[in-house]
Amino acid sequence: MRRLFRSVVLSAATALAGQAFAWPDQAITLVVPYTPGTGIDLIARQLAAHLPKALGQPVVVDNVAGASGNIGSDRVARAKPDGHTLMVQVNTLVMNKSLYKSLSYDPVTDFTPVALTSWGSLLLVTNPHVQKATTLADLVAAAKAAPGKLNYATPGVGTPHHLSMALLAQTTGMELLHVPYKGTAGAVTDLLGGRIDTMFLPVHVALQHIQAGKLRAIATGSPKRLPQLPDVPTLAEAGAKVDNVDMWYGVFAPKGTPAEVVQRLNREIAAALRQPEVAKAFDAQGMVPATATPAEFGALVARDAQRWAEVVRRGNITAD
């Protein structure tokens, strides 16, 4: 009788344990800490279209915009780590660690990296009215000849565009005037109009203006030349001690999310990224699908946090 009782208890415990680790058992929420229509939003919606079939549950996109992504990120950091609340982010996440001194969460330690999804290339461009700046060496020489006279635009303080130019200026000795805008549209308008001299732009935004002769491509921030602009050198090829300022995009979960859930998500996201329609949608936003293991993605996040922290420190940059 005792053996029978023990057998029943063990069977019940095993069943309960199986239920405890059943995942997913409800809809999954993909938090996007930015407004609809952004590259991050597009990634989330592509995943939301492809993951339900593999996971057997709906995937809902929730745009929680505000404070440079900090409101949505805070919500995910505080969410239950059960694999049902995830976040799609860009490398701005780790930049914010140094830019904001009063964050309610730690961008590196309060999240579990799940999957890299893509890279977005930044391109250094100038307005052709900057007559002597046809190469990076020319631009550096012109900036050094008249410190603070040449200006550059960004979509805002602390954006990847801003910190990329700050890094380039620090490594080349340029002194440029920073003109921050509230978004990319106004910055591009003034760049095309000649009121702005130079800036980093996503390649898909800059390409049409380069092809029309309205902007000049100086160098790509990617580690390799871009297929769309094979004659444009990388920053390193152009002489800068900068090998890569491209933006990475990826999926995160709250700290403490079970490893088996993270691994499953990583596999299913990688499978979604292999779909031709996903690659086509990404290409329209200037993004290239990319994958990595959770450990590899985590290492990338940690390295980037250290790199941009040093740029912020040296430039005395703050977004508070």
C-alpha positions in Angstrom: 0.0 0.0 0.0 2.8 2.4 0.9 4.5 1.6 -2.4 1.3 2.3 -4.2 0.9 5.6 -2.4 4.4 6.7 -3.2 3.9 5.8 -6.8 0.7 7.9 -7.0 2.5 10.8 -5.3 5.4 10.6 -7.7 3.2 10.5 -10.7 1.2 13.5 -9.5 4.4 15.4 -8.8 5.7 14.6 -12.3 2.5 15.7 -13.9 2.6 19.0 -11.9 6.2 19.6 -12.9 5.3 19.1 -16.5 2.5 21.6 -16.2 4.8 24.1 -14.5 7.2 24.1 -17.4 4.6 23.9 -20.1 5.4 26.9 -22.4 3.8 28.8 -23.9 0.4 28.3 -22.4 -0.9 31.8 -23.2 -0.4 34.6 -25.7 3.1 36.1 -26.0 3.5 39.9 -25.9 6.3 41.5 -27.9 6.9 44.9 -26.3 8.2 47.5 -28.7 9.5 50.5 -26.7 8.9 52.8 -29.7 6.1 54.1 -32.0 4.6 52.0 -34.8 6.4 52.3 -38.1 9.9 52.1 -36.8 12.4 49.4 -37.8 12.0 47.8 -34.4 8.2 47.7 -34.8 8.6 46.1 -38.3 10.8 43.3 -36.7 8.2 42.7 -34.0 5.3 42.5 -36.5 7.2 40.1 -38.8 7.9 37.8 -35.8 4.3 38.1 -34.7 3.2 36.9 -38.1 5.5 33.9 -38.1 5.9 32.7 -34.6 2.3 31.7 -33.7 2.4 28.7 -36.0 5.5 27.3 -34.4 4.6 28.1 -30.8 0.9 27.4 -30.9 -0.1 30.7 -29.2 -0.9 34.2 -30.5 1.9 36.8 -30.5 0.8 40.3 -29.8 2.8 43.5 -30.5 2.5 46.2 -27.8 3.9 49.6 -28.6 5.0 51.2 -25.3 6.8 54.3 -26.5 8.4 57.2 -24.6 11.6 58.4 -22.9 13.9 57.0 -25.7 12.6 53.5 -25.1 13.0 53.5 -21.4 9.2 53.2 -20.5 8.7 50.0 -22.5 12.1 48.6 -21.4 11.2 49.2 -17.7 7.9 47.4 -18.1 9.7 44.3 -19.6 12.4 44.4 -16.9 9.6 44.2 -14.2 7.6 41.5 -16.1 7.2 37.9 -14.9 10.1 36.0 -16.3 8.0 33.2 -17.8 8.6 33.7 -21.5 5.3 35.3 -22.2 6.6 38.9 -22.2 9.5 39.8 -24.6 11.0 42.9 -26.0 12.4 43.9 -29.4 15.2 46.5 -29.0 18.1 48.2 -30.8 21.5 49.0 -29.5 20.1 52.2 -28.0 19.2 50.0 -25.1 22.8 49.7 -23.9 23.7 53.2 -24.8 21.0 54.4 -22.4 22.9 52.8 -19.6 25.4 55.6 -19.7 23.2 58.4 -21.0 20.6 58.2 -18.3 21.9 58.3 -14.7 18.6 57.6 -13.1 17.3 54.5 -15.0 15.0 52.3 -13.0 16.5 49.2 -14.6 19.9 48.0 -15.8 19.9 47.5 -19.6 22.5 44.8 -19.3 21.8 42.8 -16.1 18.0 43.1 -16.0 17.4 41.3 -19.3 18.1 37.9 -20.8 19.4 38.2 -24.4 17.3 35.8 -26.5 18.1 36.4 -30.2 19.9 38.7 -32.6 17.5 39.5 -35.4 19.3 41.9 -37.8 21.9 44.6 -38.5 21.2 48.1 -39.8 23.9 49.9 -41.6 24.8 53.6 -41.0 26.4 55.6 -43.8 28.5 58.8 -43.3 27.3 61.4 -45.9 27.9 65.0 -46.6 26.1 67.7 -48.6 27.9 68.3 -51.8 28.2 72.0 -50.9 31.0 70.9 -48.6 33.2 71.2 -51.6 36.5 69.8 -50.3 35.1 66.9 -48.4 35.0 64.1 -51.0 36.7 61.6 -48.6 36.9 61.1 -44.9 40.5 62.5 -44.9 39.1 65.6 -46.6 36.3 65.9 -44.0 38.7 65.5 -41.1 41.1 68.1 -42.6 38.3 70.6 -43.2 37.0 70.1 -39.7 40.5 70.6 -38.2 41.1 73.7 -40.2 38.1 75.4 -38.8 37.2 73.7 -35.4 33.5 73.9 -34.7 32.5 75.5 -38.0 31.3 72.3 -39.7 28.1 70.8 -38.2 26.4 67.5 -38.1 22.8 66.5 -37.5 21.3 63.6 -35.5 17.7 62.4 -34.8 18.4 63.4 -31.2 20.9 63.3 -28.3 22.1 59.8 -27.5 20.9 58.2 -30.7 23.1 55.7 -32.5 23.7 58.4 -35.1 24.9 60.8 -32.4 27.2 58.4 -30.6 28.6 57.1 -33.9 29.7 60.6 -34.9 31.0 61.2 -31.4 33.1 58.1 -31.7 34.4 59.1 -35.1 35.2 62.6 -33.9 37.1 61.3 -30.9 39.2 58.9 -33.0 40.0 61.4 -35.7 40.3 64.6 -33.7 37.5 66.4 -35.5 35.6 69.2 -33.7 32.1 69.4 -35.1 29.0 71.3 -34.0 26.2 68.9 -33.0 22.7 69.9 -34.2 20.2 67.5 -32.6 16.7 67.1 -34.2 13.5 65.4 -33.0 13.6 62.6 -35.5 15.3 61.9 -38.8 13.0 63.7 -41.2 13.9 67.3 -40.2 17.6 66.5 -40.1 17.5 65.0 -43.7 15.6 68.1 -45.0 18.2 70.5 -43.6 21.0 68.2 -44.8 19.6 68.3 -48.3 19.1 72.0 -48.1 22.7 72.7 -47.2 22.0 73.9 -43.6 23.7 70.7 -42.3 27.1 69.6 -43.5 27.3 66.0 -42.6 25.7 63.1 -40.6 25.3 59.4 -40.3 22.1 58.1 -42.0 20.7 54.6 -42.4 21.7 53.4 -45.8 18.1 52.9 -47.1 17.3 56.6 -46.2 20.5 58.0 -47.8 20.6 55.8 -50.9 18.0 57.6 -53.0 19.6 61.0 -52.3 23.1 59.7 -53.1 21.8 58.2 -56.4 20.2 61.6 -57.2 23.5 63.4 -56.6 22.0 65.3 -53.6 24.2 63.7 -51.0 27.8 62.4 -51.1 28.7 59.0 -49.5 31.9 59.3 -47.6 32.1 55.9 -45.8 30.0 53.1 -44.5 29.9 52.3 -40.8 29.8 48.5 -41.6 32.8 46.2 -41.2 32.4 45.4 -44.9 31.4 47.4 -48.0 27.8 47.6 -48.8 26.5 45.8 -51.9 24.4 48.8 -52.8 27.5 51.0 -52.7 30.5 48.8 -53.5 32.8 51.8 -54.3 32.2 53.4 -50.9 34.9 52.5 -48.4 34.3 51.4 -44.8 35.4 53.8 -42.1 38.4 51.6 -41.4 39.4 51.5 -45.1 39.0 55.3 -45.1 41.6 55.6 -42.3 39.5 55.8 -39.2 40.2 53.6 -36.2 36.5 52.6 -36.1 35.5 49.2 -37.5 31.8 49.1 -37.0 29.0 51.5 -35.9 26.1 49.6 -37.4 23.0 49.1 -35.3 22.1 45.7 -34.0 18.5 44.6 -33.3 17.3 41.8 -31.1 14.9 40.2 -28.8 15.2 40.2 -25.0 13.3 38.6 -22.1 13.2 39.6 -18.4 16.1 38.3 -16.3 15.5 34.9 -14.9 13.5 33.5 -17.9 14.1 29.7 -18.1 17.0 28.7 -20.3 14.8 26.1 -22.1 12.4 28.8 -23.1 15.2 31.1 -24.3 16.7 28.3 -26.4 13.3 27.5 -27.9 12.6 31.1 -28.8 16.1 31.5 -30.3 15.5 28.5 -32.6 12.0 29.6 -33.7 13.1 33.2 -34.3 16.0 32.0 -36.4 13.6 29.9 -38.4 11.3 32.9 -38.9 14.3 35.0 -40.1 15.0 32.5 -42.8 11.6 33.1 -44.5 12.1 35.1 -47.8 9.2 37.5 -47.0 10.9 38.4 -43.8 14.2 39.2 -45.6 12.3 41.3 -48.1 10.5 43.3 -45.4 13.8 43.8 -43.6 15.6 45.0 -46.8 12.9 47.7 -47.3 14.0 49.1 -43.9 17.7 48.8 -44.6 18.1 45.8 -42.3 19.9 42.5 -42.9 18.6 39.4 -41.1 21.2 37.9 -38.7 21.2 35.2 -36.1 23.3 34.3 -33.0 23.0 32.0 -30.0 21.8 33.6 -26.8 25.3 33.5 -25.4 26.8 35.1 -28.6 24.2 37.8 -28.5 24.8 38.4 -24.8 28.5 38.8 -25.4 27.8 41.4 -28.2 25.4 43.3 -25.8 28.0 43.4 -23.1 30.8 44.5 -25.4 28.7 47.3 -26.9 27.7 48.6 -23.5 31.4 49.0 -22.5 32.3 50.6 -25.9 29.5 53.2 -25.9 30.0 54.0 -22.2 33.5 55.1 -23.0 32.3 57.3 -25.9 29.7 58.9 -23.6 32.3 59.4 -20.9 34.9 61.0 -23.2 32.3 63.2 -24.8 30.6 64.2 -21.6 27.3 63.3 -23.2 24.1 63.1 -21.2 20.4 62.8 -22.1 19.0 63.5 -18.6 
